Each structure stands twice: as C-alpha cells, then as structure tokens.
C-alpha cells in the first residue's frame, strides 16, 4: 500500500533532514509535485527571479570579471522567447542599438533602466549598478597606474606644502 504524502507542516520545514532518509524523500516528492503543478506564468516568474538573483550575485561578487549588462538582458529575452528585434521595437530602440547594448558596446542609460525595471519587475538601480561596476572595472584596468598614485598620506603631505 502506498503511503499518502501530506503537506509539510512548520516543523517539517525547520527540522534538519538527512539526505536519503524517508522524511527527506517525502519532502522532495512534495516539492516536485508542487513544481509540476505550476502554470507557465509562475514558471516564467521563477525564471525571471533566478536571473535577478544572478544579477545581484554579480554585483556582490568581488571578482574582476566583466559581464555586460546586456548579457543579462539577452538571458531574459531567451528565457521569455522574445526576439531581440521585437523587444527593440517594443522599447523604442533601433535593433542595432539593442544589439550593441547586449554585446556591451553601448551602456544602459537611465531611461532604459527604468523601462527594463518596469518590464521585468527589477529595480532600475540594479541595471545602473551593473553598468557602473563594469565601467569602473574597465577604467581601473586601463588606468591602473594613474589611480595607484593617490593616497591619503600624499594628500596630507600635499596639504602641508600649500
């Protein structure tokens, strides 16, 4: 006889479970059943939330890799199965300008950040901050010697000379 799997209660969600135990397997089956019951809109929202978290993780990371803000837009459009040309027309851009934004040749501006934020339910600042992080990293790479000459000690000494 097959055992009925019930909804998890609060204690099930907070107690520790070892992988491979009956309790874990039951909980996993409940999660799978819930995931399969999602409609297409719910799945799309979860995918968009996943991309938003990737964007936030990129911002919080200390690595020096540069991921163009347009790369995240490209992933979103692919997830939504929207062609770049259609999206460009929808937001009032030339397809060539959208292509440049996606490739990193063109920055996202405040207007586009507001549009993207509204469409994808993300903070417009997320788009701007990714753009700013990338621009600062590019500048740091190309002008490293220029900025390494500045320090608080030099400023204090400079102040004494004047």
N, C-alpha and C positions, 0 to 999 in steps of 0.2 A: 504494500500500500504506500502510495506517495504521500509524503508529509506536506501539509499545507504551509506555504511560506507567508508569513504575516508581515505587515508593515513594521519597520523598525520603530522602537519607542526611543524616548530620550536617553535611556541608559544604554541602549544598543549603540547609539551614536557616540557616546562618550567613553565607553569602556574600551580597554585595549583588546585587540584580537590578534591572534597569531595567524599568519598566512597558512592555508591548508586545513584549518580547523573547520568543523561543521558550521559554527557560527559565522565564520568569515565567508564560507561558500554560500550560505543562505543570504548574507548581506550582499554579496556580489551578485547573486541572482536577482535580488530586489532592484539593485541599481541598474542591471542590464534590462530588466523588464521596463523600468521607468524610462530608460534611454530609448528603447524601441517604441514606446508609446508617444514620444514627442512628435509634434507635427512639424512641417517644413519650416514654418516661421520660427518656432522655438529652436530648431537646429541651426538656422541661419543666425539667430541672435547669439547663440552659444559660440558659433564660429567667429562672429564679429567681436565678441568679448575676449575670445582667445587671442585674436590679433591685437586688440587693445592692450592686453597684458604683455604681449611680446614687445609692443612699443614702449610700455612703461619699464619693462625689464631692460631694454636697450638704453633708455635714459638713465637708469640707475646703475648701469654697469660702468666699471672703471677701465674697461679695455679701450684701446685706441682704434679699434675698427670703426670704419665709417660705413653706415648703412643709409643710403639716401632715403629721405622721407618718402620719395616716390616709390621706393621698393615696397613699403607698407601699403601704399595705395594700390599698387599692382596686385599684391596678395589679396586685398579686399575685393578688387574687381574680379579677380579669378574666382574667389570664393562665391561671389554673387552671380557669377557667369554673365558679367556685363562687359561688352566690348569697349575698348578704350575710346573708339570713335563715338559711340553712343554716349558714353559718360562725358566726353569733352563737350559734345553738343548740349547735354543736359545742364552742365555747369557754366556754359557760355565761353568755353575756351576753343581755340583752334586745336585740332588734333595734333598738329606738330608741336604746339606749346605743351600739351599734356604729355606727349612723348618725351620731350626734353625734361619735364618735371620728374617723370618716372625714372629716367636714366640718371638723374642727378645733375644735369647740365643747367637746370633752371631751379631757383629756390621756390619754396612755397611762400606766398605772401599772406598778409593778414586777412585779406578778403577770401582767399581760398581756404585758409584755416577755419574761418567762420562757416563757410559753405560745407567743408568736409565734416566739421564738428556737428553741424546740424543734421546732415545726411546720415552719418554713421553713429550718431549719439556718443561722440567723444568730445572731450574738452578741446576747444580750438587751441588752447595753450599747449596741448600735447604735440600738435603738429609744429607749432612755432618752436617749442623747446628742442625737438629733434633737429629741426633745421639749424637752430643756434648751436647745438652741440657739435654738429657736423662742421659748420663754418669755423667755429673756434678750433676744432682739431686740425682742420686744413691750414688755418693760419699758424697754429703752433708748429706744425710740421715744416711749413715753408719759411718761417721767420724765427726759428728757434734761437739763433744767436742774438737776434735783436732783443728778445724778451729776457734772455738769461742775464743781461747786463743790469737789470733793475733789481734793487733790493731795498729793504727798509734801512739798513745800515748806510748804504750810499746816499739815501735821501736825507738822513740825519746829518751826515758829513757835508752834503751839498748845502743844507740849511745853514750850517756854521760858516761856510765860505761866504755866503751872501750877506 
